[in-house]
Amino acid sequence: MEPESRAAEADPAEAVLFAWGANSYGQLGLGHKEDLLLPQQLNDFCKPERVRRITGGGGHSAIVTDEGGLFVCGLNKDGQLGLGHTEDVLYFTTCRSLLGCPVQQVACGWDFTIILTAPERESCFRCCWTEACFSCYSGSVFQWGTGLASSGRRLCPGQTLPLFLTAKEPSRVTGLENSKATCVLAGSDHSASLTDAGELYVWGSNKHGQLASLAAFLPLPWKIEAHCFQNEKVTSVWSGWTHLVAQTETGKVFTWGRADYGQLGRKLESHEDWKLQSHDSSLPCSEPQKSMPSCLHCLTGAAEVSCGSEHNLAVIGGTCYSWGWNEHGMCGDGSEANIWDPKPVPSLQSSPGLLVGCGAGHSLALCQLPALPALGQHPKVTGPSPDATENAESQEAMDRERRKERQPESCTQSLTGPEAGVL
């Protein structure tokens, strides 16, 4: 679930990893299994300045370095850490079975992991609880897993489903032949594909309005019209369990889908605003759905975004923001109350954010620690620095550059939800 960015712009010696939230399986890499309501600094298991990607699954985490190294920790009962055993791992550990095969991308599902060692420019993929999507260098999209099949049969009775919805091996997604995919992603019961033309296609379940459609289920890809994004091209997209986040070419950020945990960063008028109105789930809903893509102005210009199951992280102007489901403290504000609009993570406000990554109910962030005063000097307490405006403009320029450099792979991270069980 994470866009790529370059942490090397900061002083390497000051880059530090933080972790917080659900920790039932040691997925925070801190050596214990207690949830944390506030970010805690990780031990130096690798050189933080070389961290390239951060992601998480239902109960495990993965970090990729610039050298192609892979570090993993957390739940491992199904061997999802690739370490040759099935014991949980409480500290980030090198996946040595991949030595000699530099890792380019990694995606974490509920209880599995997919690793890509091919050149990054040739493919992009994301996975969720029960299925995976893959886009190859030609722009074709492949899907496998049976997660959408059961919903499709229930919501489209009597209709023959496309083969890719029931495939146990990678199967080409039909309906995208005339477009070139640059990014694919999957939620709990839906999938999406972003094209090189800046168009977003979605399919699967629309139970919570995550497809921005009137249909209860879309068996084939359907394009979300450009006017939903103020007629701008979509450049990046991410997905949670039942909600989506997209960024357009001018840096605007839109959210839509389920909203009852605050995952959209805005309150809808009522519970019914995200719940389909139709009594017959096989038919289009009887009223226009209100959970359509809506611009979240406070996130405009975000350099980083990451979605967990029902919570989110973002980096805006060097500040780490969080919002959404907070039962395990994954929003990092010291409470377990849901956060209804994006707010700075309090203890990280003085540590500029470089990379963020979410698991189902846990969070990780690579931050730059504030510079320490030179030996023999003492910090001064003064008014605003005359360079404050220049520094702010410099940070904004850095964020714009990171958005430009972000690979098309910027999609969702591993996906799981609060209803999926203990984390």
Secondary structure, DSSP 8 states (H G I E B T S, - for coil): ------GGGS-GGGEEEEEEE--TTSTTSBSS---EEEEEE---SS-GGGEEEEEE-SSEEEEEETTS-EEEEE--TTSTT-SSS-S-EEEEEE-GGGTTS---EEEE-SS-EEEE-S-GGG-EEEE-SS-EEEE-TTS-EEEE-SHHHHHHHHHSTT----GGGS-SS-EE-TT-TTS-EEEEEE-SSEEEEEETTS-EEEEEE-TTSTT-SSSSEEEEEEEE-GGGGTT--EEEEEE-SSEEEEEETTS-EEEEE--TTSTTSS--SSGGGTS---SSTTS--SS--S---EE-GGGTT-SEEEE-SSEEEEEETTEEEEEE--TTSTT-SSS-S-EEEEEE-GGGTTS-EEEEEE-SSEEEEEEE------TT------S--TTHHHHHHHHHHHHHHHHHH--TT--------GGG---
